[in-house]
Amino acid sequence: MESYYAGIDVGSVSTKLVLINGEREVVFQTYLRTEGGPIQAIQQAFRQLAEAGSWTIAGIGSTGSGRRLAGVMVGADAIKNEITAHGVAAAHVEPRVQTVIDIGGQDSKLIIIRDGVCVGFNMNTICAAGTGSFLDHQASRLGIPIEEFGGYALRARSPVKISGRCGVFAESDLIHKQQLGYSKEDLIAGLCQALVGNYLTNVARGKKIEPLILFQGGVAANIGIRAALEERLGQQVIVPEHFRVMGALGAALLAQQFMERTGRPTKFRGLDAIINFSCYPKGFVCSGCANNCEINELYMGGELISRWGSRCAKWDDLSLPAQDDQNASKGSLLAQAGR
């Protein structure tokens, strides 16, 4: 019976699930809106996987901002950050890649790869200009489906100049130029150029962008952004086939590597268990020291199964009562002192 490997990428805007076979070919993928409910999105993704066929899953990896939650829910064998997952996926689909431009729903990344190894990266800081959520908002405000956004940019005759150094300024400038009577095509083309400039200034910030360049993440579907990137860089920018789910693909590849290297049995909980279990998170702030760590807990069927967020090992013991914070802190400290 053939074995498969899964990867789940949970972000603030979208949740992606990929399944690969032993030859590292994608046999299933899904892209869902997280919509503020990562637990429900994860369950829906696996529900779709179950409906697509019968699978023997020999390993699973998780990534994204919700990777810890997803990892606990599904029983992940490998929990990796987004940079690692996206870099591994990029090098897999195109071994010659040297630069990865990844723009998702809430963040933007630049990954530098040499000889198949990630040697550097940058991420956006506090500005979300150019990310998927910002473009969604502008498309909605202009009354244009986001799927048609890039097409409008390519039909522009005279793109307007828009300030792209800040999302707030970009929107204000766009509204001002709209009130002056510029066409939607010229406005959108100008916005795409401004946001590419923002990316190169604030995200790339000094990194050398060399070919072969891959453009991935949800925004890679926007042909206007791609065209603006190629114009500014003077180089071809390639959008891979699975551009929307590259993080999940990387997580699946990493899970396969881990399982084949270690020979361990998978911790995967099984499709039925993931789809049907009752799961909910809780949290509290530890007052044991000046760090005031925010501790996250995950319960399944009323039982505490995982706890994370502490800068020390104080809360590793799941038997500690979270509700009695101060007493639990004292008890844990005493236990550590007696070791």
C-alpha positions as CSV (number, residue, x, y, z in Angstrom):
1,M,0.0,0.0,0.0
2,E,1.4,3.4,-1.0
3,S,2.3,5.8,1.7
4,Y,1.7,9.5,1.5
5,Y,3.0,12.6,3.4
6,A,0.9,15.6,4.4
7,G,1.7,19.2,5.1
8,I,-0.5,21.8,6.8
9,D,0.1,25.5,6.6
10,V,-2.1,27.6,8.9
11,G,-1.9,31.4,8.5
12,S,-3.9,34.3,9.7
13,V,-5.7,34.6,6.3
14,S,-5.6,31.1,4.8
15,T,-5.1,27.5,5.6
16,K,-3.5,25.2,3.1
17,L,-3.2,21.3,3.1
18,V,-1.0,19.3,0.7
19,L,-0.6,15.6,0.2
20,I,2.4,14.1,-1.7
21,N,3.2,10.6,-2.6
22,G,6.5,8.8,-2.1
23,E,7.9,10.4,-5.3
24,R,7.2,13.8,-3.9
25,E,4.4,14.5,-6.4
26,V,1.4,16.6,-5.2
27,V,-1.7,14.4,-5.3
28,F,-4.0,16.6,-3.3
29,Q,-4.2,20.2,-2.3
30,T,-6.7,22.6,-0.8
31,Y,-6.7,26.3,0.0
32,L,-9.2,27.7,2.5
33,R,-9.9,31.0,4.2
34,T,-9.0,30.8,7.9
35,E,-11.7,33.4,8.6
36,G,-10.6,33.7,12.3
37,G,-11.2,30.1,13.0
38,P,-8.0,28.0,12.5
39,I,-9.4,24.9,14.2
40,Q,-12.5,24.8,12.0
41,A,-10.4,25.5,8.9
42,I,-8.0,22.7,9.7
43,Q,-10.9,20.3,10.2
44,Q,-12.5,21.4,7.0
45,A,-9.2,20.8,5.1
46,F,-8.9,17.3,6.4
47,R,-12.6,16.7,5.7
48,Q,-11.9,17.5,2.1
49,L,-8.9,15.2,2.1
50,A,-11.0,12.3,3.4
51,E,-13.7,12.9,0.8
52,A,-11.0,12.8,-1.9
53,G,-10.0,9.3,-1.3
54,S,-8.4,6.7,1.1
55,W,-4.9,7.5,2.1
56,T,-2.2,5.9,4.2
57,I,-0.4,8.9,5.8
58,A,3.1,8.0,6.9
59,G,4.1,11.4,8.1
60,I,2.8,15.0,8.5
61,G,4.4,18.4,9.0
62,S,3.0,21.8,10.0
63,T,4.1,25.3,9.4
64,G,2.7,28.9,9.4
65,S,1.8,31.3,12.2
66,G,-0.5,28.6,13.5
67,R,1.9,25.7,13.2
68,R,2.0,24.9,16.9
69,L,-1.8,24.7,17.2
70,A,-2.0,22.7,13.9
71,G,0.9,20.4,15.0
72,V,-0.8,19.5,18.2
73,M,-4.2,19.0,16.5
74,V,-3.0,16.7,13.8
75,G,-0.1,15.0,15.6
76,A,2.6,16.5,13.4
77,D,6.0,14.7,13.1
78,A,7.7,18.0,12.0
79,I,6.8,21.5,13.1
80,K,8.8,24.1,11.1
81,N,8.8,27.8,10.5
82,E,7.6,29.4,7.3
83,I,11.0,30.4,6.0
84,T,12.3,26.8,6.1
85,A,9.1,25.3,4.6
86,H,8.9,27.8,1.7
87,G,12.6,27.5,1.0
88,V,12.5,23.7,0.9
89,A,9.4,23.8,-1.4
90,A,11.1,26.3,-3.8
91,A,14.3,24.3,-4.1
92,H,12.2,21.2,-4.7
93,V,10.1,22.6,-7.6
94,E,13.1,24.5,-9.1
95,P,16.6,23.4,-8.1
96,R,18.1,26.5,-9.8
97,V,16.2,29.0,-7.6
98,Q,18.3,31.6,-5.9
99,T,15.6,34.1,-4.8
100,V,12.2,33.5,-3.4
101,I,9.6,36.3,-3.3
102,D,6.8,35.2,-1.1
103,I,3.8,37.5,-0.4
104,G,0.9,36.1,1.6
105,G,-2.2,37.3,3.3
106,Q,-0.5,39.2,6.1
107,D,3.3,39.0,5.6
108,S,5.9,39.3,2.9
109,K,9.2,37.4,2.8
110,L,12.4,37.4,0.7
111,I,14.4,34.1,0.9
112,I,17.9,33.8,-0.5
113,I,18.9,30.3,-1.6
114,R,22.3,29.1,-2.7
115,D,22.9,25.6,-3.9
116,G,19.5,24.5,-2.5
117,V,20.2,25.9,1.0
118,C,18.5,29.0,2.6
119,V,21.4,31.4,3.4
120,G,19.4,34.5,4.3
121,F,15.9,36.0,4.6
122,N,14.0,39.2,5.3
123,M,10.4,39.7,6.4
124,N,8.1,42.7,6.5
125,T,7.9,44.5,9.8
126,I,4.9,46.5,10.8
127,C,3.6,47.5,7.3
128,A,1.2,45.2,5.5
129,A,1.2,47.2,2.3
130,G,1.3,44.8,-0.7
131,T,0.1,41.8,1.2
132,G,-3.0,39.9,0.2
133,S,-5.3,41.4,2.9
134,F,-4.4,44.9,1.8
135,L,-5.0,44.1,-1.9
136,D,-8.3,42.5,-1.0
137,H,-9.4,45.6,0.8
138,Q,-8.5,47.9,-2.1
139,A,-10.2,45.6,-4.6
140,S,-13.4,45.7,-2.5
141,R,-13.2,49.4,-2.2
142,L,-12.9,49.8,-5.9
143,G,-15.7,47.4,-6.6
144,I,-13.5,44.9,-8.5
145,P,-13.2,41.1,-7.8
146,I,-9.7,40.4,-6.5
147,E,-9.3,37.8,-9.3
148,E,-9.6,40.6,-11.9
149,F,-7.3,43.0,-10.1
150,G,-4.1,42.1,-12.1
151,G,-6.0,42.2,-15.4
152,Y,-7.0,45.8,-14.8
153,A,-3.3,46.7,-14.2
154,L,-2.2,45.2,-17.5
155,R,-4.8,47.3,-19.4
156,A,-3.5,50.6,-18.0
157,R,-2.3,53.3,-20.4
158,S,-0.7,55.7,-18.0
159,P,-0.2,54.3,-14.5
160,V,-0.5,57.0,-11.8
161,K,2.2,57.6,-9.2
162,I,1.1,56.4,-5.8
163,S,2.9,56.6,-2.5
164,G,3.6,53.0,-1.5
165,R,5.9,53.4,1.6
166,C,3.0,52.8,4.0
167,G,-0.4,51.1,3.6
168,V,-2.3,54.0,5.1
169,F,-0.5,56.5,2.8
170,A,-1.0,54.3,-0.2
171,E,-4.8,54.1,0.4
172,S,-5.1,57.9,1.0
173,D,-3.1,58.6,-2.2
174,L,-5.2,56.2,-4.2
175,I,-8.4,57.8,-3.0
176,H,-7.0,61.3,-3.9
177,K,-6.1,60.2,-7.4
178,Q,-9.4,58.5,-7.8
179,Q,-11.2,61.7,-7.0
180,L,-9.1,63.4,-9.7
181,G,-10.8,61.2,-12.3
182,Y,-8.1,58.7,-13.1
183,S,-9.3,55.4,-14.6
184,K,-9.4,52.2,-12.4
185,E,-6.9,50.6,-14.8
186,D,-4.3,53.4,-14.3
187,L,-5.0,53.5,-10.5
188,I,-4.5,49.8,-10.1
189,A,-1.4,49.7,-12.2
190,G,0.1,52.6,-10.2
191,L,-0.8,50.8,-7.0
192,C,0.9,47.6,-8.1
193,Q,4.0,49.5,-9.0
194,A,4.0,51.3,-5.6
195,L,3.5,48.1,-3.7
196,V,6.4,46.5,-5.5
197,G,8.5,49.5,-4.7
198,N,7.5,49.1,-1.0
199,Y,8.4,45.4,-1.1
200,L,11.9,46.0,-2.6
201,T,12.6,48.9,-0.2
202,N,11.2,47.5,3.1
203,V,11.5,43.7,2.6
204,A,14.4,43.1,0.2
205,R,16.3,46.0,1.9
206,G,19.8,45.4,0.7
207,K,19.5,41.7,-0.2
208,K,20.9,40.9,-3.7
209,I,18.1,39.5,-5.9
210,E,19.6,37.1,-8.4
211,P,17.9,34.7,-10.9
212,L,16.3,32.3,-10.9
213,I,13.4,34.1,-9.1
214,L,10.3,32.3,-7.8
215,F,7.2,34.3,-6.9
216,Q,4.9,32.4,-4.5
217,G,2.2,33.0,-2.0
218,G,-1.4,34.0,-2.7
219,V,-0.5,37.4,-4.2
220,A,1.5,35.6,-7.0
221,A,-2.0,35.1,-8.6
222,N,-2.0,38.8,-9.3
223,I,-0.5,39.2,-12.7
224,G,-0.3,43.0,-12.2
225,I,2.1,42.6,-9.2
226,R,4.2,40.0,-11.2
227,A,4.5,42.4,-14.2
228,A,5.5,45.3,-11.9
229,L,8.2,43.0,-10.3
230,E,9.6,42.1,-13.7
231,E,9.6,45.7,-14.8
232,R,11.5,46.9,-11.6
233,L,13.9,44.0,-11.5
234,G,14.5,43.7,-15.2
235,Q,14.4,39.9,-14.9
236,Q,11.9,37.1,-15.4
237,V,9.9,36.2,-12.4
238,I,8.5,32.6,-12.4
239,V,5.3,31.6,-10.6
240,P,5.4,27.9,-9.8
241,E,2.4,25.6,-10.4
242,H,1.5,25.2,-6.7
243,F,2.3,28.9,-5.7
244,R,-0.6,29.2,-3.3
245,V,0.3,26.1,-1.2
246,M,4.1,26.2,-1.2
247,G,4.4,26.4,2.6
248,A,2.2,23.3,3.0
249,L,4.2,21.5,0.3
250,G,7.4,22.3,2.1
251,A,6.0,21.0,5.4
252,A,5.0,17.7,3.6
253,L,8.5,17.4,2.2
254,L,10.1,18.1,5.5
255,A,7.9,15.5,7.1
256,Q,8.9,12.9,4.5
257,Q,12.6,13.7,5.1
258,F,12.2,13.4,8.8
259,M,10.3,10.1,8.7
260,E,12.7,8.5,6.2
261,R,15.7,9.7,8.2
262,T,14.5,8.5,11.6
263,G,12.4,5.5,10.7
264,R,10.0,6.4,13.5
265,P,6.3,5.7,13.4
266,T,4.1,8.7,12.6
267,K,2.3,10.6,15.4
268,F,-0.5,11.4,12.9
269,R,-3.9,11.2,14.7
270,G,-5.8,9.9,11.8
271,L,-8.4,11.6,9.6
272,D,-11.5,10.6,11.6
273,A,-9.9,11.8,14.9
274,I,-9.0,15.2,13.4
275,I,-12.4,15.7,11.7
276,N,-14.5,14.7,14.7
277,F,-12.8,15.6,17.9
278,S,-13.8,18.5,20.2
279,C,-11.0,20.9,20.4
280,Y,-10.7,24.4,22.0
281,P,-7.9,26.7,23.2
282,K,-7.5,28.6,26.4
283,G,-4.8,31.0,27.7
284,F,-3.6,32.9,30.7
285,V,-0.7,35.1,31.6
286,C,2.0,33.7,33.9
287,S,2.9,36.2,36.7
288,G,5.8,34.1,38.0
289,C,8.4,36.6,36.8
290,A,8.8,39.9,35.0
291,N,8.4,38.3,31.6
292,N,4.6,37.9,32.1
293,C,4.5,35.1,29.4
294,E,1.2,34.5,27.6
295,I,0.7,30.8,28.0
296,N,-1.5,29.0,25.4
297,E,-3.3,25.7,26.2
298,L,-5.1,23.3,23.9
299,Y,-7.8,21.0,25.2
300,M,-9.3,17.9,23.4
301,G,-12.4,16.3,24.7
302,G,-11.9,18.4,27.9
303,E,-8.4,17.1,28.5
304,L,-5.3,19.4,28.4
305,I,-3.0,18.0,25.7
306,S,-0.5,20.8,25.1
307,R,0.7,24.0,26.6
308,W,3.2,26.5,25.0
309,G,4.4,30.1,25.2
310,S,6.6,30.0,28.2
311,R,10.2,31.2,28.0
312,C,11.2,28.7,30.6
313,A,10.2,25.1,31.3
314,K,7.8,26.0,34.2
315,W,4.6,25.0,32.4
316,D,5.9,21.9,30.7
317,D,4.2,19.9,33.4
318,L,0.6,19.6,32.1
319,S,-0.6,18.6,35.6
320,L,-0.1,22.2,36.9
321,P,-3.4,24.0,37.4
322,A,-3.5,27.0,35.0
323,Q,-6.3,28.7,36.9
324,D,-4.3,29.1,40.1
325,D,-1.4,30.9,38.4
326,Q,0.6,32.0,41.5
327,N,0.3,28.7,43.4
328,A,1.2,26.8,40.2
329,S,4.2,29.0,39.7
330,K,5.4,28.4,43.3
331,G,4.8,24.7,43.0
332,S,6.7,24.4,39.8
333,L,9.7,26.5,41.1
334,L,9.9,24.3,44.2
335,A,9.8,21.2,42.0
336,Q,12.6,22.5,39.9
337,A,14.7,23.4,43.0
338,G,14.4,19.9,44.3
339,R,15.7,18.3,41.1
